[in-house]
Amino acid sequence: MTEKSKSVATILERELEPTVKEWLRRVNLLPALTCIPLNDDDRASHLPTLFRDLACRLRLAKDAHLPNSTAATAHGQARRLQGYSPALLVEESRLLQVVTFQTLQIHQNELDRDQLLLDVMVIADEVDLQLMHAVRCWETQSAQPAA
């Protein structure tokens, strides 16, 4: 390879639009998710922020964590109000990891192979961490006393 390798963060930022389109395509194939009527903009509006947070995390020093994501919490609250269950959030998150890794597979020749596996671990950790923040709103909602 004669060109300088690109970082995973750079590839994910550059490929945001096609990655989101692929995520929407896959989401739209799942009746469990599409039974909740949302347009594509409402369904995917959280993804640019999630990918921005992910790129920041990838660029941080090893084992560094971003502060708790208020965007992930807001996403969980919005999904709860839209009728999602925690299981549906998990399914969305699973698809996000699949399409993110697919994007990296497509562009593997541009990536630093020595860093790739470490970055994949960061992606999995960050996506799961954001999912945890999104799902926590169900816990806080159920812990509140009934009116």
C-alpha positions in Angstrom: 0.0 0.0 0.0 1.6 3.3 -1.1 -0.9 5.7 0.5 -0.8 6.5 4.2 -3.3 4.4 6.2 -6.4 6.2 7.5 -7.7 5.9 10.9 -11.0 4.1 11.7 -12.4 7.4 13.0 -11.6 9.1 9.7 -13.3 6.3 7.7 -16.4 6.3 9.8 -16.7 10.1 9.6 -16.2 10.0 5.8 -18.6 7.1 5.3 -21.4 8.3 7.7 -24.0 8.7 5.0 -23.7 5.3 3.3 -23.4 3.6 6.7 -26.6 5.3 7.9 -28.3 4.3 4.6 -27.3 0.7 5.1 -28.5 0.7 8.7 -31.9 2.1 7.6 -32.1 -0.6 4.9 -31.5 -3.3 7.4 -33.8 -1.8 10.0 -36.6 -1.6 7.4 -36.2 -5.3 6.8 -37.2 -6.1 10.4 -41.0 -6.1 11.1 -40.3 -5.8 14.9 -38.7 -2.4 14.2 -40.9 -1.2 11.4 -44.1 -1.9 13.3 -43.3 1.4 15.0 -44.1 4.0 12.4 -41.2 6.4 12.0 -39.9 8.2 9.0 -36.2 7.6 8.1 -35.1 11.0 9.5 -36.8 10.3 12.9 -35.5 6.7 12.9 -31.8 7.7 12.2 -31.6 11.2 13.7 -29.4 9.9 16.6 -26.8 8.3 14.4 -24.7 11.4 13.4 -24.2 12.3 17.1 -23.4 8.7 18.0 -20.8 8.4 15.2 -19.3 11.8 16.3 -19.0 10.5 19.9 -17.5 7.3 18.5 -14.9 9.1 16.4 -13.9 11.2 19.5 -13.6 8.0 21.6 -11.4 6.4 18.9 -9.1 9.4 18.9 -8.7 9.5 22.7 -5.9 7.9 24.6 -6.1 4.2 25.4 -8.8 3.4 28.0 -10.1 7.0 28.0 -13.9 7.4 28.2 -16.1 10.3 27.1 -18.4 11.7 29.7 -21.8 10.0 29.9 -23.7 10.7 26.7 -26.7 12.9 27.2 -27.5 12.2 23.5 -27.7 8.5 24.2 -30.0 9.2 27.2 -32.2 11.5 25.1 -32.3 8.8 22.4 -33.5 6.2 24.9 -36.1 8.6 26.2 -37.4 9.4 22.7 -37.5 5.7 21.8 -39.4 4.9 24.9 -42.0 7.6 24.1 -42.2 6.2 20.5 -43.2 2.8 21.8 -39.8 1.0 21.6 -38.9 -1.7 24.2 -35.4 -2.1 25.5 -35.1 -5.2 23.3 -35.8 -3.1 20.2 -33.1 -0.7 21.2 -30.7 -3.7 21.6 -31.7 -4.8 18.0 -31.0 -1.3 16.6 -27.7 -1.3 18.4 -26.8 -4.7 17.1 -27.5 -3.6 13.5 -25.4 -0.5 14.1 -22.4 -2.6 15.0 -23.0 -4.9 12.0 -23.1 -2.0 9.5 -20.2 -0.2 11.2 -18.0 -3.3 10.9 -19.2 -3.8 7.3 -18.1 -0.3 6.5 -14.6 -1.1 7.9 -14.5 -4.4 6.0 -15.3 -2.5 2.7 -12.5 0.0 3.4 -10.0 -2.4 5.1 -7.3 -1.7 2.5 -7.2 2.0 3.7 -6.8 1.1 7.4 -3.9 0.5 9.6 -4.2 -3.3 10.2 -2.1 -3.1 13.4 -4.6 -0.7 15.0 -7.8 -2.2 13.5 -8.6 -4.8 16.1 -8.0 -2.4 18.9 -10.4 0.1 17.3 -13.0 -2.6 16.8 -12.9 -3.3 20.5 -13.4 0.4 21.2 -16.3 0.6 18.8 -18.0 -2.4 20.5 -17.4 -0.9 23.9 -18.6 2.6 23.0 -21.8 1.3 21.2 -22.6 -0.9 24.1 -22.0 2.0 26.6 -24.3 4.3 24.6 -26.9 1.5 24.5 -26.7 1.2 28.3 -27.3 4.9 28.7 -30.2 4.7 26.3 -31.8 1.8 28.1 -31.4 3.3 31.6 -34.4 5.6 31.0 -36.6 2.5 31.4 -35.1 1.9 34.8 -35.6 5.5 36.0 -39.2 5.5 34.6 -40.1 2.3 36.4 -38.5 3.5 39.6 -40.6 6.7 39.7 -43.7 6.4 42.0 -47.1 6.2 40.2 -49.0 9.4 40.1 
